[in-house]
C-alpha cells in the first residue's frame, strides 16, 4: 500500500517561511513525478509545484514562482517544498501527489496558515 505522509505545515506570519516534506512509503523511480497541490474551501485543488524524479526542470504555479522551491531526495523517497515570503493567500491545505504509470497517489494533506 502506498502512503504519502506530509509534514511541516503550521502557522506562520506573512513574510515567513515553512518547509513541507512528503515521504513516500515506497521507492520512487526515475519515471515518477511528485508534486505539491493546495486547496482552500470552495475552490479546486491547484498545482503548486511538481518535479520529475528522474530529473528535468521543476514546474511552478505563477503565483509562487520565485518564492517556493520544490526539491527531492531520492534516497529518502522524499520531496520538499520550501516556501518563503509567504502571503495570506498561500494559506491552504497542501497535498503531496505521486504520479506514476498505473496510478496516482495522494497524501492526507497538511494545513498551512498565514497570518497577516
Residue pairs with C-beta under 8 A, 6 or more apart in sequence:
1 25
2 24
2 25
2 26
2 98
2 105
3 24
3 25
3 107
4 22
4 23
4 24
4 25
4 96
4 97
4 98
4 105
4 106
4 107
4 108
5 22
5 23
5 25
5 107
5 108
6 20
6 21
6 22
6 94
6 95
6 96
6 107
6 108
6 109
6 110
7 20
7 21
7 23
7 110
8 18
8 19
8 20
8 21
8 110
9 18
9 20
9 94
9 110
9 111
9 112
10 18
10 111
10 112
10 113
11 113
11 114
11 115
12 18
12 86
12 112
12 113
12 114
12 115
13 114
13 115
14 86
14 87
14 88
14 114
14 115
14 116
15 85
15 86
16 86
16 114
17 82
17 83
17 84
17 85
17 86
18 83
18 86
18 112
19 80
19 81
19 82
19 83
20 36
20 80
20 81
20 83
20 94
20 96
20 110
20 112
21 78
21 79
21 80
22 34
22 36
22 78
22 79
22 80
22 81
22 96
22 107
23 76
23 77
23 78
24 34
24 77
24 78
24 98
25 77
26 77
27 77
28 34
28 53
28 72
28 74
28 77
28 98
29 53
29 54
29 100
30 52
30 53
30 54
30 55
31 53
31 54
31 100
31 101
32 52
32 53
32 54
32 98
32 99
32 100
33 50
33 51
33 52
33 53
33 98
33 99
34 50
34 51
34 53
34 72
34 79
34 96
34 97
34 98
34 99
35 47
35 48
35 49
35 50
35 51
35 59
35 70
35 79
35 96
35 97
35 99
36 47
36 48
36 49
36 50
36 70
36 79
36 81
36 94
36 95
36 96
36 97
37 45
37 46
37 47
37 48
37 94
37 95
37 96
37 97
38 45
38 46
38 48
38 90
38 92
38 93
38 94
38 95
38 112
39 45
39 46
39 92
39 93
39 95
39 109
40 91
40 92
40 93
45 95
46 61
47 59
47 61
48 60
48 61
48 64
48 68
48 81
48 94
49 58
49 59
49 60
49 61
49 64
49 68
49 69
49 70
49 81
50 58
50 59
50 70
50 97
50 99
51 58
51 59
51 70
51 71
51 72
51 79
53 72
53 74
58 69
58 70
60 68
60 70
63 89
64 83
64 90
67 83
67 84
67 85
67 86
68 81
68 82
68 83
68 84
69 81
69 82
69 84
70 79
70 80
70 81
70 82
71 79
71 80
71 82
72 78
72 79
72 80
73 79
73 80
79 96
81 94
83 90
83 112
86 112
86 114
87 114
88 114
88 115
88 116
89 114
90 112
90 114
91 112
91 113
91 114
92 111
92 112
93 109
93 110
93 111
93 112
94 109
94 110
94 111
94 112
95 106
95 107
95 108
95 109
96 106
96 107
97 104
97 105
97 106
97 107
98 104
98 105
98 106
